């Protein structure tokens, strides 16, 4: 019960709780577009990209690359301030692969972001195979100015699934990236997609247990979304694969949470697929409903993060 009480009403180590404990207030994320592409699109690692990735490189809610980073931040602030008083932000480079570019360019756009006095954290979504020595040196320097987070799109530890979704790198590349980021003091958040075609519950839980041993700092759990215009949509149209209903997904989340190291911060438990692109599962569009039902389920079944982690 001590684990539960330290997280307030939630039964897991939420990002909101972690940020409030550090900054004394809610910190809001502004999604940015650095104007980059991806080695899994331009031919270096592949040409089609991951089969689930949208035309905007999973940055459907990010700003416009036609605008400067400063202007994207300004616009994001204005939109948030129109709804509520906000003072603290995370500058989140989301679209495509945000360390896939010359270090001098990366330094320019990342410095522009952290120079904003209201930005508390720089968060960078990227791939494990795009963290060369020059990029790591840059991240280490920036981390001395303000906290830097790096988000890695792992999705699964299973190589057969990784090949089927065209991830474009092997698990040992991910392991090396996590080791290098930890060495230079960078917080690492890992993306995991649940219910990838062909993955059993056992396989999905093996990914969670592997990440416990990897000593990551944060995790994003998301159900697979089938989006219009993706190769995954073509696969689903030709031969529909299993897509869980809300209750099945929540039951699996409960098992993931129970097995997850309680020191790992949970950054996401459900996704935000663009409603104009989402083919399945449509119920994920009601994010608040999903989270409310999850919290209810955890209480009903006396589940909390780490309950089964210590064996």
C-alpha positions as MATLAB code, in Angstrom:
seq = 'XXXXXXXXXXXXXXXXXXXXXXXXXXXXXXXXXXXXXXXXXXXXXXXXXXXXXXXXXXXXXXXXXXXXXXXXXXXXXXXXXXXXXXXXXXXXXXXXXXXXXXXXXXXXXXXXXXXXXXXXXXXXXXXXXXXXXXXXXXXXXXXXXXXXXXXXXXXXXXXXXXXXXXXXXXXXXXXXXXXXXXXXXXXXXXXXXXXXXXXXXXXXXXXXXXXXXXXXXXXXXXXXXXXXXXXXXXXXXXXXXXXXXXXXXXXXXXXXXXXXXXXXXXXXXXXXXXXXXXXXXXXXXXXXXXXXXXXXXXXXXXXXXXXXXXX';
ca = [
       0.000    0.000    0.000;
       2.939    2.369    0.505;
       3.551    2.302   -3.256;
      -0.065    3.280   -3.878;
      -0.242    6.148   -1.418;
       2.869    7.854   -2.805;
       1.185    8.102   -6.225;
      -2.004    9.748   -4.960;
      -5.253    8.449   -6.409;
      -3.569    6.522   -9.215;
      -2.082    3.090   -8.753;
       0.885    3.696  -10.991;
       3.859    6.021  -11.327;
       2.330    8.580  -13.686;
       4.208   11.267  -15.573;
       1.900   13.950  -14.206;
       2.677   12.914  -10.632;
       6.428   12.774  -11.321;
       6.453   16.252  -12.877;
       4.369   17.795  -10.103;
       6.721   16.375   -7.490;
       9.716   17.914   -9.297;
       8.314   21.250  -10.489;
       5.472   21.813   -8.050;
       2.929   22.238  -10.832;
       1.547   20.602  -13.956;
       3.929   20.730  -16.933;
       2.402   20.754  -20.416;
       3.869   19.308  -23.585;
       4.189   21.296  -26.816;
       4.792   19.055  -29.829;
       7.333   20.340  -32.331;
       8.477   19.495  -35.836;
      12.167   19.792  -36.592;
      11.722   19.211  -40.320;
      13.515   15.874  -40.425;
      12.769   12.556  -42.081;
      13.644    8.987  -41.095;
      16.311    6.488  -42.202;
      13.519    3.960  -42.551;
      12.004    6.161  -45.281;
      14.903    7.655  -47.209;
      16.645    4.388  -48.029;
      19.324    4.231  -45.352;
      17.444    1.586  -43.325;
      14.399    1.171  -45.547;
      12.005    3.005  -47.830;
       8.505    2.253  -46.606;
       8.874    3.183  -42.966;
       7.264    1.176  -40.169;
       3.982   -0.257  -41.438;
       1.897    1.564  -38.824;
       3.492    5.000  -39.253;
       1.408    7.789  -40.770;
       2.522   10.127  -43.539;
       3.495   12.665  -40.876;
       5.891   10.265  -39.183;
       3.791    9.803  -36.031;
       3.806   13.574  -35.642;
       0.157   14.143  -36.533;
      -0.231   16.566  -33.634;
       3.156   18.256  -34.019;
       3.720   21.787  -35.214;
       4.562   22.847  -38.748;
       8.137   22.466  -39.974;
       7.583   25.642  -42.007;
       7.676   27.588  -38.735;
      10.741   28.214  -36.593;
      10.980   26.306  -33.316;
      10.434   29.561  -31.428;
       7.267   30.271  -33.407;
       6.001   26.719  -32.899;
       6.511   27.142  -29.160;
       4.754   30.493  -29.201;
       1.786   29.051  -31.056;
       1.623   26.049  -28.727;
       1.654   28.301  -25.683;
      -1.120   30.468  -27.068;
      -3.325   27.430  -27.680;
      -2.776   26.097  -24.164;
      -3.176   29.475  -22.474;
      -6.512   29.936  -24.213;
      -7.802   26.974  -22.166;
      -6.026   27.302  -18.808;
      -3.203   29.123  -17.020;
       0.096   27.415  -17.864;
       3.638   28.341  -16.892;
       5.824   25.304  -17.582;
       6.370   23.290  -20.748;
       8.119   20.304  -22.282;
       9.494   21.021  -25.750;
       8.738   17.732  -27.497;
      10.277   17.038  -30.919;
       7.858   14.389  -32.115;
       7.600   14.065  -35.901;
       9.797   11.500  -37.666;
      13.349   10.860  -36.317;
      14.612   13.871  -34.411;
      18.315   13.076  -34.220;
      18.529   12.223  -37.916;
      20.406   15.245  -39.164;
      23.752   17.062  -38.929;
      24.753   17.754  -35.328;
      25.151   21.461  -36.110;
      21.509   21.656  -37.233;
      20.308   19.630  -34.264;
      22.188   21.925  -31.913;
      20.508   24.948  -33.504;
      16.914   23.721  -33.124;
      17.371   22.086  -29.716;
      19.114   25.172  -28.312;
      16.312   27.330  -29.679;
      13.851   25.202  -27.722;
      15.656   25.111  -24.383;
      16.454   28.827  -24.576;
      12.780   29.523  -23.945;
      12.606   30.324  -20.207;
       9.264   28.536  -19.834;
      10.614   25.266  -21.233;
      11.662   22.986  -18.396;
      12.512   19.814  -20.358;
      13.695   18.991  -23.876;
      12.171   15.709  -25.097;
      13.386   14.121  -28.342;
      11.717   11.205  -30.131;
      14.158    9.207  -32.223;
      15.446    5.783  -33.247;
      18.216    3.827  -31.493;
      20.180    3.679  -34.755;
      20.364    7.479  -34.968;
      22.489    8.202  -31.915;
      26.035    8.576  -33.183;
      28.903    9.872  -31.066;
      28.403   13.459  -32.249;
      24.719   13.375  -31.324;
      25.438   11.833  -27.931;
      28.030   14.541  -27.229;
      25.458   17.198  -28.133;
      22.792   15.667  -25.901;
      25.259   15.487  -23.032;
      26.043   19.220  -23.392;
      22.377   20.180  -23.594;
      21.569   18.056  -20.556;
      23.863   20.279  -18.499;
      21.615   23.242  -19.360;
      18.191   21.652  -18.902;
      16.987   18.052  -18.537;
      16.986   16.131  -21.826;
      14.793   13.095  -22.431;
      15.227   10.738  -25.364;
      12.285    8.614  -26.533;
      13.093    5.414  -28.394;
      10.554    3.611  -30.559;
      11.174   -0.030  -29.648;
       7.577   -1.349  -29.927;
       8.613   -4.976  -29.207;
      11.658   -7.027  -28.247;
      10.706   -9.869  -30.581;
      12.720   -9.926  -33.798;
      10.051  -11.727  -35.844;
       7.510   -9.030  -35.021;
      10.099   -6.304  -35.606;
      10.688   -7.629  -39.107;
       6.963   -7.833  -39.844;
       6.425   -4.185  -38.844;
       9.616   -3.157  -40.703;
      11.223   -1.551  -37.681;
      14.584   -1.556  -39.418;
      17.012   -2.311  -36.587;
      17.796   -5.229  -34.276;
      17.400   -5.463  -30.523;
      21.131   -5.203  -29.852;
      21.068   -1.716  -31.440;
      18.405   -0.696  -28.924;
      20.439   -2.167  -26.058;
      23.526   -0.198  -27.096;
      21.536    3.033  -27.371;
      20.069    2.647  -23.876;
      23.519    1.901  -22.474;
      25.034    4.978  -24.166;
      22.243    7.277  -23.040;
      22.503    6.056  -19.466;
      26.272    6.593  -19.564;
      25.829   10.289  -20.356;
      22.982   10.792  -17.893;
      20.058   11.081  -20.328;
      16.619    9.900  -19.235;
      15.321    7.277  -21.659;
      11.650    6.664  -22.425;
      10.669    3.650  -24.515;
       7.631    3.278  -26.776;
       5.870   -0.102  -26.722;
       2.950   -1.025  -28.987;
       0.571   -3.635  -27.633;
      -1.402   -6.120  -29.770;
       0.917   -6.039  -32.747;
      -0.236   -8.729  -35.218;
       0.909  -12.174  -34.112;
       1.977  -11.152  -30.618;
       0.532  -13.215  -27.773;
      -0.005  -11.928  -24.253;
       3.097  -13.857  -23.222;
       5.204  -12.074  -25.840;
       3.903   -8.644  -24.832;
       4.671   -9.270  -21.171;
       8.157  -10.483  -22.117;
       8.780   -7.044  -23.609;
       7.767   -5.414  -20.308;
      10.030   -7.695  -18.289;
      12.942   -7.062  -20.664;
      12.562   -3.311  -20.216;
      12.589   -3.732  -16.447;
      16.052   -5.280  -16.796;
      17.132   -2.534  -19.231;
      16.897    0.096  -16.476;
      14.955    2.604  -18.536;
      13.421    5.682  -16.924;
      10.022    5.869  -18.602;
       7.635    3.951  -20.825;
       4.832    4.710  -23.256;
       2.304    1.921  -23.698;
      -0.025    2.211  -26.648;
      -2.487    0.009  -28.445;
      -1.786   -0.527  -32.132;
      -3.752    1.954  -34.256;
      -4.739    1.204  -37.823;
      -4.559    4.537  -39.653;
      -5.695    5.432  -43.155;
      -2.925    5.672  -45.711;
      -0.535    3.312  -43.892;
       0.684   -0.057  -45.102;
      -0.876   -1.526  -41.978;
      -4.280   -0.343  -43.207;
      -3.756   -2.297  -46.439;
      -2.863   -5.414  -44.462;
      -5.912   -4.969  -42.229;
      -8.188   -4.451  -45.220;
      -6.912   -7.577  -46.994;
      -6.834   -9.829  -43.937;
      -8.230   -8.269  -40.739;
      -6.212   -9.201  -37.657;
      -7.407   -9.208  -34.066;
      -8.041   -5.784  -32.546;
      -9.024   -5.900  -28.858;
     -12.048   -4.217  -27.343;
     -11.549   -1.791  -24.464;
     -11.975   -4.374  -21.710;
      -9.428   -6.752  -23.240;
      -6.927   -3.930  -23.612;
      -7.455   -2.771  -20.029;
      -6.968   -6.297  -18.689;
      -3.625   -6.486  -20.489;
      -2.634   -3.036  -19.211;
      -3.351   -4.256  -15.687;
      -0.921   -7.140  -16.191;
       1.725   -4.833  -17.681;
       1.398   -2.365  -14.800;
       1.608   -5.107  -12.172;
       4.866   -6.410  -13.696;
       6.470   -3.020  -14.333;
       9.288   -1.782  -12.098;
       7.651    0.884   -9.881;
      10.573    3.245  -10.493;
       9.710    3.468  -14.193;
       7.502    6.464  -14.971;
       4.486    5.714  -17.157;
       4.200    8.448  -19.781;
       1.279    6.961  -21.714;
      -1.311    4.225  -21.313;
      -3.447    4.853  -24.381;
      -2.970    6.670  -27.665;
      -4.400    9.621  -29.560;
      -4.926    8.469  -33.131;
      -6.222   11.304  -35.348;
      -9.978   10.777  -35.626;
      -9.997   11.531  -39.353;
      -7.398    8.790  -39.940;
      -8.358    6.169  -37.369;
      -9.780    2.946  -38.819;
      -9.499    0.735  -35.736;
     -10.030    0.487  -32.855;
     -12.482    3.382  -32.838;
     -13.089    3.240  -29.081;
      -9.589    4.641  -28.453;
     -10.901    8.047  -29.506;
     -12.532    8.362  -26.057;
      -9.258    8.690  -24.152;
     -10.756    9.955  -20.899;
     -13.254    7.091  -20.853;
     -10.447    4.563  -21.317;
      -8.319    6.012  -18.514;
     -11.266    6.287  -16.136;
     -12.168    2.659  -16.785;
      -8.525    1.614  -16.290;
      -8.321    3.344  -12.909;
     -11.574    1.684  -11.892;
     -10.297   -1.721  -13.038;
      -7.049   -1.362  -11.085;
      -8.964   -0.572   -7.892;
     -11.520   -3.341   -8.394;
      -8.742   -5.914   -8.819;
      -6.283   -4.457   -6.283;
      -3.583   -3.922   -8.915;
      -0.772   -1.416   -8.611;
       2.498   -0.846  -10.419;
       5.130   -3.331   -9.320;
       2.754   -5.650   -7.455;
       4.252   -8.631   -9.283;
       7.625   -7.095  -10.096;
       9.319   -8.288   -6.923;
       7.999  -11.817   -7.373;
];
